[in-house]
Every structure is written in structure tokens, then in C-alpha cells.
Amino acid sequence: MGMNDTPRSNRPHIVLLGRRNAGKSSILNALTGQSVAVVSPIGGTTTDPVFKPMELLPAGPIVLVDTAGLDDEGEIGALRRDKTLQMLNSTDLALLVVDATVGVNSFELELLDKLRTKKIPVIGVLNKVDTLAESEQMITTLDAELDLSLIPFSASMLRGDTELKKAITSTLPHNEDRFRIVGDLLSPGDVVVLVVPIDKAAPKGRLILPQQQTIRDTLESDAIAVVTKEHELRLTLERLGSKPRLVITDSQVFMKVAADTPKEVPLTSFSILFARHKGDLDELVRGARAIDRLKDGDRVLIAEACTHQCQSDDIGRVKIPRWLRQTIGKRLIIEHASGPSFPDDLSEYALVIHCGACMLNRRTMLHRLSEAKAAGVPIVNYGIFIAYVQGVFPRAIECFPSAMLAWEHALEPTAIAERSHH
């Protein structure tokens, strides 16, 4: 996927699930019209998830995900099953593929129950119907067994392709605001100032993904995006002639931007915008109360969704640990997780500090939040953490009323007084 394409994290994830050799890869190839996935009569051909972005009208950009069969066996098979099950945490829509030559039993029923427990919408696909003499009767029987309408499909005869695409577009949520980042805070003609540091961590020749997406959302709202660096912010505000509707900054320069932005101008960060865009801003704000309560020996997990080379001033590996120790003055055990890996057991941690999740889809981030909540572990994201330790709270969330309410209820009166004094 190129830098000008819709990011995978903003595409609904449609995941094909089922037994080995049920024809999941053939269905993916039929839907895309390309030989994307390797197809073989040998069960277990697909090992790791295969991602294929495509445009499906009228739904728009989506990503299809082929997976290994959940009935895989042996030690390697168990690893493949684990990979497939991990995909459920990112699944917006599941295609449950049933092999017409095998039918259904407890395997499909248990898988369907798991999907429904996770509240994942499901479309049933009965593949290889060309092998059946009386497919209509079998479909009726299987529909009743699964309590799910099955779409008859034949990858080899290209039957059912149109019906399946229609089912996908009608089942996906049609929420025009699901990708809004800042637009709901703006009116046409509003001026938004975006503060974008250019340092050695910035990618050559382009802006990082959250900055690109925020600019695009601003423009789609018929508002005016003014982009500047932190050292030019004061001059930029002077030359505007009128106060902007909002200033959005990279979290790492929060203190300088807060000092240069008039108090009456709302201020927030890209990371805080993404906290609500990709997750639950209220829950992440509530997690900030745990920062001052950390004790010597507590374990803190710093989690990043992307994988990148660590530099001398890396935000997750260097800056956040330093700010954390400077703020609370405790001896902490700090651990890191990056990419798709996220600990199964969070109960040993006193706090999770998560990145802005621009590389994760919303369902994945919500799953991580629910895992932390279930374990009773507070969680914040980078933007909220940095604003808190640098004394920019609650100003950084004042434009989000529900987050302000969560903040006020989360902190004990003594803690509120201490932070206000600070």
C-alpha cells in the first residue's frame, strides 16, 4: 500500500474464517479478481494472515484477510490457529466459510458462538456448492443449524460473487462519521493551526500519518489548515490577524506550544484526537490518575503499534521513561511491546502507556482497552500522558466535555488540588 492510499488502519477488516481447505483463499481471489492468495488442494496452505486492500463500492476502501484453518493440527498448527484467533480482535466483519462437501458440526457452531460473543457481524458462505446435487435443501438445513443465512458460493464457477459483495456492503456499518478526527469540532471557515515539529525522527519528505489524516479531515470540514513548526507558532498566530478555532500540536512540544498559545484558544494534540478516534478518550483520561500513584518496583508497559528503529531520543524508549521517572521519582520496571504483539496477561502491570494507535484499526485498540480494563490496569496514551506530566492538563482536553467529566470524577479532590497548584 502506497503513502497515497487509504491506510489499512482506516479500512474495515473483513476476515475469512473456517476449516482448512474450505476454500477461503479461493473466495478471496474471487472477490478481488486477482490471484492474491496461494490456492492448493492440500489443507493448511495458508499459514499467516494474508491482507488484501481493495475498493468495494459503495462501501469504499476495505481490507480482506485470509487466515489459516482453525482446525489445523500439531505444534505448528497450534501457532497458526493462534495467529488466526488474534485476528478476531481486529475483525469488523467475519466471513464464516463452510465447505459444502463437509457440512457443519460443533466446529462451526463453536466458532460462530465465539464471533457472536465478541459481537462481530457474521456472513455465512457455503463454498463448493457446485459439488452438490441438491444445494437448496442443504442450504436450508445448514441455515437452521447455524441460525445464519448462508450465501451459496462456487469459487471455481464464479458463482455467488455478486451476492457476497452485496452482503458485505449491506452488513458493514454505514457511519459517515466513523473516520472523523477533528471535523466534528469545526465549522466551515474555521482556522486550525497544526504544529508539526521537523526533527530527525520525522520521515523524510512527508508528514507522519496522524498529521496527514488530521489535515485531510480539516479540509473535508471546509475549514482552513495552517501548518507551522513549534518555533514559528508565535509568529504564525500574530500574522493570522484573528484567533484560530483550535491549535493542534505534536505532544512532544506540548509545553512550548501551550506557552505560546493564548489561554482563550483551545489546545489539544494529534495523539489526544486519536485517543477518541481509535479508542475511548474517557477511559484513557481516567487512566491518568494512576501516574501519581506509581510506587517503587511497579511494572509499566509502554506499547507501540508500529515497529521502527529506536533512535537516541525515541519517544517510547527514551523520552517517556525519562519523563515518567522525573515526574514521580520512583524506581520503576519499564517494559516495551511493539507491533501486533500485546501481552495476554496485563495484570502484572500498574500502568499501560499506549501510542496514538494510528497504525491500528479501531476494533483492535478497543480490544486492548477492554483487556486492560478487565485486568484492572489503568491505561493512557502518549498524548494524555505527556500533557499530564508536563502540566498541560486539563487544558488539553477542555474541548471534549465528556473527557473533562471523566477527568473530574477520576481524580480525588486532593489530587485535583495538587495538579491545579502545579
C-alpha positions in Angstrom: 0.0 0.0 0.0 1.4 3.4 -1.0 1.6 6.5 1.1 -1.3 8.0 -1.0 -3.7 5.0 -0.4 -6.2 4.8 2.4 -4.2 3.3 5.4 -5.0 -0.2 6.3 -5.9 1.0 9.8 -8.8 3.0 8.4 -10.2 0.2 6.3 -12.8 -2.2 7.7 -11.2 -5.6 8.3 -13.2 -8.4 6.6 -11.7 -11.7 7.8 -12.3 -15.1 6.2 -12.6 -17.9 8.8 -13.2 -21.6 8.7 -11.6 -25.0 8.3 -8.5 -25.9 6.3 -9.3 -26.4 2.6 -12.8 -24.9 2.9 -11.8 -22.5 0.1 -11.2 -19.3 2.0 -8.2 -18.4 -0.3 -10.2 -19.1 -3.4 -13.0 -16.8 -2.2 -10.5 -14.0 -1.5 -9.1 -14.4 -5.0 -12.7 -14.4 -6.5 -13.7 -11.2 -4.6 -10.5 -9.4 -5.6 -10.4 -10.7 -9.2 -6.7 -11.5 -8.6 -4.5 -14.4 -7.6 -3.7 -12.9 -4.2 -3.6 -16.0 -2.0 -1.9 -19.3 -2.9 -4.6 -21.9 -3.6 -3.9 -25.7 -3.2 -6.0 -28.8 -2.6 -3.6 -29.5 0.3 -5.1 -28.4 3.6 -3.1 -25.9 5.5 -1.7 -24.0 2.6 -2.4 -20.6 4.2 -0.1 -20.1 7.2 0.0 -16.5 8.2 -2.9 -14.0 7.6 -2.9 -12.6 4.1 -4.0 -8.9 3.8 -5.5 -7.6 0.5 -6.7 -4.0 0.4 -9.4 -3.3 -2.2 -12.2 -0.8 -3.1 -15.7 -2.3 -2.7 -18.4 0.1 -3.8 -20.4 1.6 -2.2 -18.6 0.6 1.0 -15.3 2.2 -0.2 -11.8 1.0 0.9 -11.7 -2.3 2.8 -9.1 -4.9 3.6 -9.8 -8.7 3.1 -7.9 -11.0 5.4 -7.3 -14.7 4.5 -6.5 -16.9 7.5 -5.2 -20.3 8.4 -7.8 -23.0 9.1 -8.8 -23.1 12.7 -8.8 -26.9 12.6 -5.1 -27.0 11.9 -3.2 -29.7 13.9 0.2 -30.3 15.5 2.6 -27.9 17.1 2.9 -25.6 14.1 -0.8 -25.9 13.5 -1.4 -24.5 17.0 0.8 -21.5 16.2 -1.2 -20.9 13.0 -4.5 -21.2 15.0 -3.2 -18.6 17.5 -2.5 -16.2 14.6 -6.0 -16.6 13.3 -7.6 -16.2 16.7 -5.6 -13.0 17.2 -7.2 -11.6 14.0 -10.6 -11.7 15.8 -9.5 -8.8 17.9 -9.2 -6.7 14.6 -12.2 -8.1 12.8 -15.0 -5.7 11.7 -16.9 -8.4 9.7 -16.3 -12.1 9.6 -17.0 -14.4 6.6 -17.6 -17.8 8.0 -16.7 -20.2 5.2 -18.4 -23.6 5.2 -17.2 -26.5 3.0 -20.3 -27.9 1.2 -18.5 -31.3 1.0 -18.1 -31.4 4.7 -21.1 -29.6 6.2 -21.2 -28.2 9.7 -20.7 -29.7 13.2 -19.6 -28.5 16.6 -16.5 -26.7 15.0 -18.6 -24.2 13.1 -21.1 -23.8 15.9 -18.3 -23.0 18.4 -16.7 -20.6 16.0 -20.0 -18.9 15.4 -20.6 -18.6 19.1 -17.2 -17.1 19.6 -17.9 -14.5 16.9 -21.2 -13.6 18.4 -19.8 -13.3 21.9 -17.3 -10.8 20.5 -20.2 -9.0 18.8 -18.6 -9.4 15.4 -21.1 -9.3 12.5 -21.0 -12.6 10.5 -21.9 -13.5 6.9 -22.1 -17.3 6.2 -20.7 -18.6 2.9 -21.4 -22.1 1.7 -18.5 -22.8 -0.7 -18.2 -25.6 -3.3 -21.9 -25.7 -4.0 -21.1 -26.9 -7.5 -20.3 -30.3 -5.9 -23.9 -30.6 -4.5 -26.7 -32.3 -6.4 -29.4 -30.6 -4.3 -27.8 -27.5 -2.9 -31.1 -25.7 -2.0 -32.1 -28.4 0.5 -28.6 -28.4 2.1 -28.6 -24.6 2.4 -32.0 -24.7 4.2 -30.8 -27.4 6.6 -27.5 -25.6 7.4 -29.2 -22.2 7.8 -31.4 -23.8 10.5 -28.4 -25.5 12.2 -26.3 -22.3 12.4 -29.2 -19.8 12.7 -27.4 -18.0 9.9 -28.3 -17.4 6.3 -25.6 -18.9 4.0 -24.7 -17.4 0.6 -24.1 -20.2 -1.9 -20.7 -19.8 -3.5 -18.5 -21.6 -6.0 -15.1 -20.1 -6.5 -14.3 -22.5 -9.3 -17.5 -21.5 -11.2 -17.5 -17.8 -10.1 -20.9 -18.2 -8.6 -22.1 -16.1 -5.7 -19.5 -13.4 -6.1 -22.1 -10.6 -6.7 -24.3 -11.8 -3.9 -21.4 -11.9 -1.4 -20.2 -8.4 -2.3 -23.8 -7.0 -1.8 -24.0 -8.8 1.6 -20.7 -7.3 2.7 -21.6 -3.7 1.7 -25.0 -4.0 3.4 -23.6 -5.6 6.6 -20.7 -3.1 7.2 -21.7 -0.1 9.3 -22.6 2.9 7.2 -21.5 5.6 9.6 -20.2 8.6 7.7 -18.5 10.0 10.8 -16.6 6.8 11.7 -13.4 8.2 10.4 -13.8 11.8 11.8 -10.8 13.0 13.7 -11.4 16.7 14.3 -14.2 17.7 11.9 -16.9 17.5 14.5 -15.2 20.3 16.4 -15.1 22.6 13.4 -17.4 24.8 11.3 -16.8 25.8 7.7 -14.3 28.6 7.5 -12.7 27.9 10.9 -8.9 28.2 11.0 -6.9 25.4 12.6 -3.2 25.7 13.4 -1.3 22.4 13.3 2.1 22.4 15.0 4.4 19.9 13.3 8.0 19.6 14.5 10.5 18.5 11.9 13.3 16.6 13.7 15.4 13.6 12.9 12.6 11.2 13.8 10.3 12.8 11.2 10.1 10.7 7.9 11.9 12.2 5.0 9.7 14.1 2.5 6.4 13.6 4.3 4.4 14.1 7.5 3.5 11.2 9.8 0.2 9.5 9.4 -1.8 11.3 12.2 -0.7 14.7 10.9 -1.7 13.8 7.3 -5.1 12.4 8.4 -5.9 15.4 10.6 -5.1 17.9 7.8 -7.3 15.9 5.4 -10.2 15.8 7.9 -9.8 19.6 8.5 -10.1 20.2 4.7 -13.1 17.9 4.4 -14.8 20.0 7.0 -14.3 23.1 4.8 -12.0 24.5 7.4 -8.6 26.1 6.9 -5.5 24.2 7.9 -2.4 26.3 8.7 0.7 24.2 9.3 3.8 25.5 11.2 6.6 24.4 13.4 6.8 25.0 17.1 9.4 27.7 16.9 7.3 29.6 14.3 4.0 29.3 16.2 4.1 32.6 17.9 4.8 34.5 14.6 2.1 32.4 12.9 -0.5 33.4 15.4 0.5 37.0 15.2 0.2 37.0 11.4 -3.2 35.3 11.3 -4.9 38.5 12.4 -7.6 36.7 14.3 -7.6 33.9 16.9 -7.8 30.3 15.4 -10.6 28.0 16.3 -8.1 25.3 17.5 -4.4 24.6 17.9 -3.3 21.0 17.5 0.3 20.1 18.4 2.6 17.2 18.4 2.7 16.0 22.0 6.4 16.2 22.3 6.3 20.0 22.1 3.3 20.5 24.3 4.9 22.8 26.8 6.3 25.3 24.3 3.1 25.3 22.3 1.0 25.8 25.5 3.2 28.7 26.4 2.8 30.4 23.0 -0.9 29.8 22.5 -3.3 32.3 24.2 -5.3 30.8 27.0 -8.6 31.5 25.3 -7.6 29.4 22.3 -8.4 25.7 22.6 -5.4 23.5 22.5 -5.0 19.7 22.1 -2.7 17.2 20.4 -2.8 14.8 17.5 -2.4 11.9 19.9 -5.4 13.0 22.0 -7.5 13.4 18.9 -6.5 9.8 18.0 -7.3 8.6 21.5 -11.0 9.2 20.8 -10.8 8.5 17.0 -9.3 5.0 17.6 -10.3 4.2 21.2 -12.1 5.6 24.2 -10.9 9.0 25.3 -12.8 9.0 28.5 -11.2 5.7 29.6 -7.7 6.9 28.7 -8.2 10.1 30.6 -9.3 8.2 33.7 -6.1 6.2 33.4 -4.0 9.3 34.0 -4.9 9.2 37.7 -2.6 6.2 38.1 0.6 8.1 37.2 1.0 9.8 40.6 0.2 6.6 42.4 3.0 4.5 41.0 5.3 3.0 43.6 8.9 1.7 43.7 9.0 -1.6 41.9 5.9 -1.1 39.8 5.9 -2.5 36.3 4.9 -0.2 33.5 4.2 -1.3 29.9 4.9 1.1 27.0 3.1 -0.2 23.9 3.6 0.9 20.3 1.5 -0.3 17.4 4.3 0.2 14.8 7.8 -1.1 14.5 10.6 1.3 13.9 14.3 1.7 14.6 15.0 3.1 18.0 16.8 6.5 18.0 18.7 8.4 20.6 15.6 10.5 21.5 13.0 7.8 20.8 9.6 8.8 22.2 8.7 5.4 23.6 12.1 4.0 24.6 13.8 7.2 25.8 11.6 10.2 26.4 8.5 8.7 28.1 10.6 6.6 30.6 12.6 9.7 31.4 9.6 11.9 31.9 7.9 9.3 34.0 10.9 8.9 36.3 11.3 12.7 36.6 7.7 13.2 37.4 7.2 10.6 40.1 10.8 10.0 41.3 10.2 6.2 41.7 12.3 3.2 40.7 10.1 1.5 38.0 10.4 -1.6 35.9 9.6 -0.4 32.4 8.8 -3.0 29.6 8.0 -2.5 26.0 5.8 -4.1 23.4 5.7 -3.2 19.7 3.8 -4.1 16.5 0.9 -6.5 16.8 2.3 -8.2 19.9 0.4 -7.3 23.1 0.7 -9.2 26.4 -2.1 -11.7 27.1 -1.8 -11.1 30.8 -1.7 -7.4 31.8 -2.4 -8.0 35.5 1.2 -7.7 36.5 1.4 -4.1 35.3 0.5 -1.0 37.3 0.1 1.2 34.2 0.0 0.8 30.4 1.1 3.8 28.3 0.0 3.2 24.7 0.9 5.1 21.5 -1.7 7.0 19.5 -2.7 3.8 17.6 -2.6 5.4 14.1 -1.5 2.0 12.7 -4.3 0.0 14.4 -7.9 -0.2 13.4 -10.4 1.0 16.0 -11.6 -2.5 16.9 -8.0 -3.6 17.8 -7.5 -0.6 20.0 -10.9 -1.1 21.7 -9.9 -4.7 22.4 -6.7 -3.6 24.1 -8.6 -1.1 26.2 -11.1 -3.8 27.2 -8.2 -6.2 28.1 -6.6 -3.5 30.3 -10.0 -2.7 32.0 -10.7 -6.4 32.6 -7.3 -6.8 34.3 -8.0 -3.7 36.4 -4.9 -1.9 34.9 -5.1 1.8 34.1 -4.2 2.8 30.5 -3.3 6.1 29.0 -2.0 7.0 25.5 1.1 9.1 24.7 -0.7 12.4 24.2 -2.6 12.2 27.5 0.5 11.0 29.4 2.7 13.8 28.0 0.1 16.5 28.7 -0.3 15.3 32.2 3.3 15.1 33.2 4.1 18.4 31.5 1.3 20.2 33.4 -0.9 20.9 30.4 -3.9 19.1 31.9 -6.8 19.7 31.9 -6.4 22.4 29.2 -5.5 19.7 26.6 -9.0 18.1 26.9 -11.2 21.1 27.6 -12.8 20.9 24.1 -14.1 17.4 24.9 -16.9 17.7 27.6 -17.2 14.0 28.4 -13.5 13.7 28.8 -13.5 16.7 31.2 -16.2 15.0 33.2 -14.2 11.7 33.3 -11.2 13.7 34.4 -13.0 15.4 37.2 -14.6 12.2 38.5 -11.4 10.2 38.2 -9.2 12.3 40.4 -9.5 12.5 44.2 -10.0 16.1 45.5 -6.5 16.2 46.9 -5.0 15.1 43.6 -7.0 17.8 41.8 -5.7 20.4 44.1 -2.2 19.3 43.7 -2.3 19.3 39.9 -4.0 22.7 39.8 -1.3 24.1 42.1 1.4 22.5 39.9 
